[in-house]
Amino acid sequence: MSSIVERNKLVKGRVVLIRKSVVQTLSAVKGLVVTGVKIINDSPELDITKSVSFKLISRNKSENARNLAGKVGKDAYLENNVSVLRTLKETREEFDIYFEWDDKDMGTPGAFYVTNKMNEEFFLVSVTIEYPSEHDQNHIHFDCNSWIHNHKCYKTDRIFFANIPYLPGKTPEQLKAYREEELKNLRGDGKGKREKWDRIYDYDVYNDLGFLESDGQERHPVLGGPKHPYPRRVRTGRTVIPRNGEGYELPDEVYYVPRDENFSDQKTAEFFQLSKKALGGSVQPLLLSLYLKTTSNEFNGFEEVLKMYEGGVNLPLSITGNGNPSALDFPTPDVIKESKFAWMTDEEFAREMIAGVNPLVIRLLKKEELALPKNTSCNCIQPSTVTKEKLEKNMNGVKVDEAFANKKLFILDYYEAFMAYLGKINDLPSAKAYATRTFLFLQDDGTLKPLAIELNKPYQCPCDHPNVETTVVLPADKGVESTIWLLAKAHVVVNDTNYHQLISHWLHTHAVIEPFVISTHRNLSVLHPIYKLLHPHFRDTLNINSLARKSLISAGSIIEQTFLPGPYSMVMSSAIYKNWVFADQALPKDLIKRGLAFEDDANDLKLVIEDYPYAVDGLEIWNATKLWVQDYVALYYSDDREIQGDTELQAWWKEAVEVGHRDLKTPWPKMQSFSDVVENCTTIIWIASALHAAVNFGQYPYGGYIMNRPTQSRRWIPKAGTQEYDEMTKNPQEAYLKTITPKYQAVVDLSVLELLSTHASDEVYLGQRNSLNWTAHQEAKEYFQKFTEKLAKVEKEISDRNNTEGLKNRTGPVKLPYTLLLPTSKPGMTFRGIPNSVSI
């Protein structure tokens, strides 16, 4: 063959990549402070144009009759490189490449191998070759978005497929073996410790949360298994040591997630900068704790709380560690921007149950619930002390029976969630809590009115039989009774704040979605249409969950230091997980189950509370998402038999259910029909995107003012004749502040909430993709554009509702419009925006 290759046998391509600029050194995270971001120093390195090679693979020409795998072309190398300065920001570089490829002999390219012989990894963004296909007259595109390490790190060459989707049974014969081999690589063999370059997705129990030497048998057990059911997390393979009959992973400075699951370099840098700012530079929570132990940990009145946003909390030189005085200065939370005291009103207290950061728990009251049922968890039997007469005192003349008939009575019920652990919680230092039930009435103007708060706590009878002490507090606006009512509302909000963080937020979004992430990578090829549908909704989830396990929910960490259940936080979430039902996470089913919606004679969904901002906005997002999923899925499955015969789809669902969520005994939907695929995929997308956005990005806007959403309760409501009662009478503010979260814990809470409520600059939102070439299927792109346009209309309709005067729950007394489900956002803390995934 001539040394000069004929021009018509050369295929030109364009390679886009990013050289590595930042190493994610998140190992020294303490209290979510990233203390090290290492900048790569340029060192003598091999020339990238000579050290990185690519080989095309045919999708319609086999090696021979016995080996049907697609033919593999010759090595091709990068050309025409441009030198680019490395910074903390990602800088993309483009290279030309020429493949020696005779289409008569080799057919049409459908995949390629890439080999990196440099010591340094690089991020391969995409490869585009000038070659006609049935989807594009001019190009074949490979959407890569993957880190490429030195070839010795891998057992087989790294492979990438063209962005043409195929069901398993419709995959070109020449690509089937490559498709199956790549899935095998991603599954791994379940053995050994994972290395930073690995791309292996496997399951493990939560044995990585650690323990404390002071632990008793019931604190910090391994989560996952019959005794403490829990979703599975990604396996790391770190060393396990025995303790109390269980195996715990050794604390390790380096945690593992599959390499492509790490934050981008840009997001890593932003995360570092924000966490450094949020926690006052080098100030660590434990150092701050030592400081506050030598000073008062109590706020001196409401004004001192407000100073946190008007000058900050001053820190002495010995704490800042840099010889300069410093102050922790927090942004003003939205909830007090218009009024410093509107949060205290009954209307706002009730409004946040349907338009706050946890609008998922309130439900319709049933007649039989006026008599508290037996709690099966702790065998506490409690006769009701809430009577019709007590409720009717504040029902504007409406009778209870009439209100039941017209669906006007509601309840925020935390009895069962807390009572089983309340005895243990109240034995902790400085923890004094109730299990609360709040009764509410829907008024003619659409707002909710609190009628009564029931406070329950366990106590031991002289006969040693556990029982429950119950107090019912009624609304009051004068005298000591108004202070007691305010304290009762605070205890309700402490229940709500803790349930929100541990259950609504962590468990019901972060934790439950992780098994689906793992199973998707293990069982659905990147060629699979459902992989292409779901993959954007898993971005950064494994990474943020790993960070949370290390720094937020581990033994002795932030949650345990600053939230009410302390060391029982995670085991309490396990007790609630056992009753989690996947199908009920679909918004329409959730609303119907809670009695807040019903289907009319035309099968249309009607809301019981018409001005329910979360539900109204959420249903529009849900319906738009479901329509998009329906349109997309219909492109690939002509009938239910194709779904039943899709081996990858069936393996994906089976493994997610039977391995990832193996501890659940609750029923699961099937994956046998078109409607099954649509409903299940829509539910996964909903959990990862809109549900998480609704419970996450309002955390600082509502909870940044610690008096509005305290995380701890340290005093029960004082009884008449006690010293605390007298103090409460003389100084209501002091009584309130000594009941809720104290200063140090508030500082840590606010620091974390600010971090978690902030959008990264590289965030990708619902209705967006990080690549225009995510699929070669033009019809799929057109349906996605239709989805994007529908979300833009939803965004306008939400804004219009927020400006509608008669919808009082949209803004409330605090004059804070409900914007959490506006799909788009700018970077920063914006109180809006639905990222595609659980990414923070």
TANOR-V124627 format. One record per helix or strand of 2 or more residues. SS is the DSSP state (H for helix, E for strand). FROM is the first residue (numbers start at 1). LEN is the number of residues. If there is no record, write none. Layout:
# TANOR-V124627
ss=SS from=FROM len=LEN
ss=SS from=FROM len=LEN
This chain:
# TANOR-V124627
ss=H from=7 len=3
ss=E from=10 len=10
ss=E from=22 len=2
ss=E from=38 len=2
ss=H from=48 len=4
ss=E from=52 len=11
ss=E from=70 len=3
ss=E from=76 len=4
ss=E from=92 len=9
ss=H from=103 len=4
ss=E from=109 len=8
ss=E from=122 len=9
ss=E from=139 len=10
ss=H from=151 len=3
ss=E from=158 len=4
ss=H from=168 len=3
ss=H from=173 len=15
ss=E from=203 len=2
ss=E from=233 len=2
ss=E from=240 len=4
ss=E from=246 len=4
ss=H from=259 len=3
ss=H from=265 len=14
ss=H from=285 len=9
ss=H from=302 len=6
ss=E from=313 len=3
ss=H from=317 len=4
ss=E from=326 len=3
ss=H from=334 len=3
ss=H from=342 len=3
ss=H from=346 len=10
ss=E from=363 len=2
ss=H from=367 len=4
ss=H from=388 len=5
ss=H from=400 len=6
ss=E from=409 len=5
ss=H from=415 len=12
ss=E from=435 len=8
ss=E from=448 len=13
ss=E from=466 len=9
ss=H from=479 len=45
ss=H from=529 len=10
ss=H from=541 len=11
ss=H from=558 len=5
ss=H from=566 len=12
ss=H from=582 len=4
ss=H from=587 len=7
ss=E from=597 len=3
ss=E from=605 len=3
ss=H from=613 len=22
ss=H from=640 len=5
ss=H from=647 len=14
ss=H from=674 len=23
ss=H from=699 len=5
ss=H from=723 len=8
ss=H from=732 len=8
ss=H from=743 len=14
ss=H from=778 len=25
ss=H from=808 len=3
